[in-house]
């Protein structure tokens, strides 16, 4: 589907809806207006319409109405946010088209989008924290560089998940049971609940728990592969031991608890803990060209485990007319993968050298080698702590400000091993059975920053803001990467123990104009950055890479119309991307991927969202993002087959257009509240990477969801059909390596029922 058709559909829907309701609009229903959306993007609670920042927010009401329970659900409703994903918890997140296609390696570039859980950063390379969405107050997508308030990795935007806090005013509890069935797949179910308990007059406890089981829908089908061995030999293998229908299954269990205590009339403390264990089997890829729709051919088990626990503390109070707050968190996370890699073994001409010739003696090829059926394992341990102390003015005068200090210390200990059966024991990498190649390293990132923003009201309608962040970053990399020893000599082995330090200052400037009580216009210039780092191969490209910077020029508007029944917000922007970080994999340079500062780009874009309350029963909302990103200078990606990227080459991974449209009608039936809702989302086509010679097109896709339900006060029922047209989303293509044609796709048409109870 092209954009013109997409545009026609949206316009037809809006015009058609409005035409039907002209008599209702003329009636001017008294007191009818959209609810206020409160955000905390500037570190304080304020109305979305008063914030001169481009924000798309999904509050608790919207999250429940849309049936959002996970990462893929809310990303589809945030047009400024796009992803390249290989399955649950394995996504790279992008905003405003800032993607180079060379990221995702744990030893490479940091993400360009910062992810926060409440006040704590949880950003991770290629391993998004896929928290279950239930009892969540709000999700905010802050588009554009947010470097002054949110620091490193908020280069192109920030994604914030804010949980519901304990409420000392009243007891509340609820429980949901969700059961669904997927076309050509297994059933799924979710059990989730919360309880909020006041503890006297000054404290409250809130506990949330969930248990989600998703059935599979991709079949691992029969196949054979002919694998090369040494001395012109080969062996043919089959996958009979791994055949299984609907083999991509997910299990997600977790709990969250928070205790909130009024220390006195001025101070409140909140202690929280969250833990989740997510397990998967199978793969979310299919290979429609070589295997079939929702089918793939795998020759080894594919599994993952993602378990984390985070403890947080927040203390807030008033000091001399100022708000003083301190927030801290500590997180431990363990992520493990095991994946089939035999297609690489079949098609890569150098594989026999690894497993057979490599472990033989010169002149005597290893005829004992019986298979090169490769797979790999990943064992990751993340430890992170963060602290922020913030002072904020609370007066109603002309001058308001926020200043603070931030500290973040993260450690990523990872062990990646490539397994080849049949190797001679003497040449196993580091003495481990059948391991021909390994990376065993610890990467640490330490950030310290001073930040602040000052807003001055020039007059009653015009305000000016200046912000800055002074940061000091320290990156270190320690450990080993490479092959085992060989009778041919040592090859591709690197030990590293190095540290890189950097410091700089970034800025933000903004001027806003309240045209009247319902319309705000603003212009902003802001900067965002990714930290530099160290390469696994200390001899490749100097062994390190520098930060890259995005400068954003933006004009935005926040408006309400028709006595508060119509909200129309948006922004137009131009972003200049300097010293782009890009990770290169090529044996001509090194046996490992290394990151370089090559290239520059610019992104022109527009994002807008509209919500219209047609009547007290009927509402419609939609959002659209357009991004046009391209390189502003030509460059060469080095290697055996050096890839030339010409000036004007389109940036990968992000579609030109992404949008959604939702309409909801509510009415009464026998004194019960009933609703019917239709949601539509569109994701345009995109390139899989930046190199014109090897990239493929990821096709556009459309998703339609239907929901209806009844609320009878203490209980309710929702019925839904997701992906009504059974569309195959092309979420990412050819992501594993240059030899595979697999495509990560979405869940087929799914029908379900949710039972809800409140106490």
C-alpha positions, 0 to 999 in steps of 0.5 A, spaced: 500 500 500 502 506 498 502 513 501 496 516 497 492 510 498 493 511 506 492 518 506 485 517 502 483 512 507 484 516 513 481 522 510 475 518 508 474 516 515 475 523 518 470 526 513 465 520 513 465 520 520 464 528 521 459 528 515 454 523 519 454 527 525 453 534 523 447 535 526 450 533 533 455 538 532 450 543 531 447 541 538 453 544 542 453 539 547 454 543 554 460 541 558 463 536 552 470 536 552 477 532 551 480 529 558 486 533 560 493 529 559 498 530 564 505 528 562 512 529 566 517 530 560 520 536 563 521 533 570 514 536 573 507 534 572 503 539 567 498 538 561 500 536 555 498 542 551 502 546 555 509 543 554 513 546 548 515 539 546 513 534 541 510 528 545 505 522 544 502 520 550 498 513 552 495 514 558 492 508 562 485 509 559 488 509 552 492 503 554 486 499 557 481 501 551 486 499 546 488 492 549 495 494 550 499 489 553 506 489 550 512 492 547 509 491 540 502 493 541 504 500 544 509 501 538 504 500 533 500 506 536 506 511 537 508 513 529 514 517 532 517 510 534 519 504 529 523 498 531 527 493 528 526 486 531 527 479 531 522 477 537 520 478 544 525 483 547 530 483 541 528 490 538 532 496 536 528 502 537 528 508 533 525 515 533 524 520 527 528 516 522 535 516 526 537 509 524 544 507 520 543 500 520 549 498 523 547 497 530 545 492 534 552 488 536 553 488 544 560 491 542 558 496 538 554 503 538 549 504 544 542 505 542 539 512 539 533 512 543 533 512 551 528 508 555 526 509 562 522 505 567 519 511 571 525 515 573 530 510 571 534 508 565 533 501 562 536 502 555 540 496 552 543 494 546 538 490 542 535 487 548 529 492 549 526 491 556 519 488 554 515 489 560 508 487 561 503 493 560 498 492 566 496 497 571 501 503 567 499 510 568 502 512 562 507 511 556 510 517 553 514 518 547 518 524 547 520 525 540 527 529 538 533 530 542 532 530 549 539 530 551 539 536 556 534 532 561 535 525 559 543 524 557 546 519 553 542 515 548 536 520 548 539 522 541 533 522 537 528 521 543 526 518 549 521 513 551 518 513 558 514 507 561 510 510 568 507 505 573 501 507 577 503 509 584 500 507 591 494 511 593 493 512 600 486 515 599 482 508 598 482 501 597 482 498 590 483 491 586 482 488 580 483 482 576 483 480 568 483 473 565 484 474 557 484 467 553 485 468 545 486 463 539 490 465 533 489 462 526 493 456 525 496 457 531 496 455 539 491 458 544 494 464 549 492 466 556 494 472 561 492 472 568 493 479 571 491 483 577 493 488 582 491 491 589 492 497 592 491 497 600 492 504 604 496 503 611 493 508 615 493 515 613 500 516 611 502 510 607 499 505 601 502 499 598 500 497 591 502 490 588 501 488 581 502 481 578 502 477 571 502 471 568 502 471 560 503 465 556 503 466 548 502 460 544 506 459 537 504 460 530 510 458 526 512 451 524 519 448 523 518 444 517 522 438 514 528 440 510 535 438 509 542 441 508 548 440 505 554 442 509 561 443 506 567 439 510 574 439 508 578 436 502 572 437 498 567 432 502 560 434 504 555 431 509 547 432 508 543 433 515 536 433 516 532 437 522 528 431 524 529 432 531 527 439 531 520 438 527 514 442 531 508 446 529 507 452 532 514 452 536 515 459 537 512 460 544 513 465 550 512 465 557 512 472 561 511 472 569 512 478 573 510 482 579 511 489 581 510 492 588 511 499 591 510 502 598 509 510 598 510 513 605 508 520 607 514 522 612 511 528 614 507 534 611 513 536 606 516 529 604 514 523 601 518 516 599 516 511 595 520 504 595 519 499 589 521 493 586 519 489 579 521 483 577 520 479 571 522 472 567 521 472 560 522 465 556 521 463 549 522 457 544 523 457 537 523 463 532 519 469 530 522 469 523 519 465 517 521 464 510 516 464 505 520 464 499 524 457 501 519 454 506 512 457 506 508 462 510 509 462 517 514 456 516 521 456 517 527 450 517 531 450 523 536 445 525 538 446 532 533 449 538 532 456 538 531 459 546 531 465 550 531 467 557 530 474 560 530 475 567 531 482 571 529 485 578 530 492 579 529 496 586 528 503 586 527 509 591 524 516 590 524 521 595 520 528 594 519 534 598 519 541 599 525 546 601 524 553 601 519 554 596 523 549 591 521 541 590 527 537 591 527 530 589 532 524 589 531 518 585 535 511 585 535 504 582 539 498 582 538 493 576 540 486 575 538 482 568 540 476 565 539 474 558 541 468 555 540 466 547 541 459 543 540 460 536 541 455 530 546 458 525 546 452 520 544 456 514 551 460 515 554 453 515 551 451 508 553 457 504 559 461 507 565 458 503 570 459 509 566 455 514 570 448 513 576 452 515 573 453 522 571 446 523 575 442 519 582 444 516 583 449 522 583 443 527 588 439 522 595 439 522 599 442 516 598 437 510 594 433 513 586 435 513 582 433 518 578 427 515 575 426 522 570 432 521 563 429 521 559 436 521 559 443 521 552 444 523 553 451 527 549 454 532 551 459 537 550 461 545 549 468 548 550 469 556 549 476 558 549 479 565 547 486 566 548 490 572 546 498 573 545 503 578 543 510 577 542 516 581 539 523 580 538 529 585 534 534 582 532 541 585 526 545 581 522 552 582 515 552 584 513 559 584 508 562 579 513 568 577 517 570 571 523 565 572 522 558 573 528 552 573 530 545 574 537 543 576 540 537 577 546 532 578 545 525 574 550 519 575 549 512 572 554 506 572 552 500 567 556 493 566 555 488 561 558 482 562 557 477 556 559 471 553 558 469 546 560 462 543 560 459 536 559 451 536 562 447 531 562 439 532 567 435 530 573 439 532 580 436 534 580 437 542 587 441 542 584 447 538 578 448 542 577 455 543 580 456 550 579 449 551 571 448 551 568 443 547 567 444 540 567 452 541 571 455 535 570 462 536 568 466 543 567 473 545 568 473 553 568 481 555 566 486 560 563 492 557 562 498 562 559 505 561 559 510 567 556 517 566 556 523 570 552 529 568 550 536 571 544 539 567 539 544 568 533 548 564 531 555 565 525 558 563 523 566 563 516 569 561 518 574 557 510 577 558 504 573 559 504 569 552 511 568 550 516 564 554 524 562 553 527 556 555 535 555 555 538 548 557 544 545 558 548 538 560 555 538 562 557 530 561 563 526 563 563 519 560 568 513 561 567 507 557 571 501 558 572 494 555 576 488 558 576 481 555 578 476 550 575 475 543 577 470 537 578 463 535 582 457 538 589 456 537 591 452 530 597 448 528 597 454 522 598 459 528 594 464 532 589 467 528 584 473 530 585 473 537 584 479 541 585 481 548 583 488 550 583 492 557 582 499 555 578 505 557 576 511 554 574 518 557 570 524 554 566 530 556 562 535 552 556 540 553 550 540 549 545 545 549 537 546 548 534 553 546 526 554 545 521 559 545 514 558 546 508 563 544 501 562 547 497 565 542 491 564 547 488 559 552 487 554 547 493 555 542 501 554 543 506 555 538 514 553 539 520 553 536 526 549 539 533 547 537 536 541 541 542 537 541 542 529 543 548 524 543 550 517 543 557 516 547 563 513 544 566 507 545 572 501 544 572 496 539 573 489 540 579 489 536 584 494 538 588 495 532 582 496 527 581 503 526 584 506 532 581 501 537 575 507 539 570 511 536 567 518 538 560 520 540 555 522 534 551 528 535 544 530 532 542 537 532 534 538 531 531 544 529 523 544 530 517 548 529 511 545 533 504 547 535 499 544 541 492 546 539 485 545 542 479 547 538 471 547 538 470 548 545 475 543 547 472 537 543 478 537 538 485 537 539 491 537 534 498 537 535 504 537 531 511 538 529 515 539 523 523 538 524 530 538 521 535 534 524 543 534 522 546 528 524 554 528 524 559 523 525 555 517 524 557 511 528 557 505 524 559 498 525 562 494 520 563 486 519 569 484 514 574 480 514 579 484 510 579 489 516 578 484 522 575 478 524 570 482 529 565 487 528 568 494 529 565 501 530 567 507 526 565 514 525 563 515 518 558 519 514 553 524 516 545 525 514 539 529 515 532 528 516 526 532 514 520 530 518 513 531 520 509 528 526 502 530 528 496 527 532 489 529 532 483 527 537 476 529 536 470 528 540 464 528 535 459 527 541 459 525 548 459 517 545 463 518 539 470 519 539 476 519 533 483 519 534 489 519 529 497 520 528 501 520 523 509 521 522 513 522 516 521 522 515 525 523 509 532 521 512 538 521 507 546 521 507 549 528 506 555 526 504 558 520 500 562 515 504 565 508 503 564 502 508 571 499 508 572 491 507 573 486 502 567 488 498 568 495 499 561 498 499 560 505 496 554 509 500 552 515 495 550 522 497 543 522 498 542 514 500 536 513 504 537 511 511 534 504 513 530 501 518 525 506 518 519 507 513 517 514 510 510 514 513 507 511 519 500 512 522 494 510 526 487 511 526 482 509 532 474 510 532 470 508 539 463 509 540 460 508 547 453 507 549 448 504 554 445 498 554 440 496 560 444 501 564 450 498 562 456 501 559 458 498 552 463 500 547 465 498 540 472 500 537 476 500 531 483 501 530 487 501 524 495 502 523 500 503 517 507 502 517 510 504 510 516 500 507 523 501 509 530 498 507 533 493 511 540 496 511 544 502 508 548 499 503 545 499 496 548 493 494 545 488 499 539 491 502 532 489 501 526 492 502 521 491 508 514 491 505 509 496 508 503 493 512 497 494 515 493 492 521 486 492 523 484 491 530 476 490 533 474 491 540 467 491 543 465 490 550 460 491 556 462 494 563 457 492 568 460 496 574 464 491 578 465 486 572 466 487 565 467 483 558 471 485 552 471 481 545 476 482 540 479 480 534 487 483 532 489 483 525 483 482 522 485 481 515 491 476 517 496 481 515 504 479 515 508 484 517 515 485 515 518 487 521 525 486 519 528 482 514 535 478 513 537 480 520 541 474 522 547 475 516 547 476 509 546 468 508 539 468 511 532 470 507 528 470 513 523 475 515 521 477 522 513 477 522 507 478 527 502 474 530 496 472 525 489 473 526 487 472 533 480 472 537 480 473 544 475 474 550 477 478 556 474 478 563 475 484 568 473 484 575 474 490 580 473 490 587 
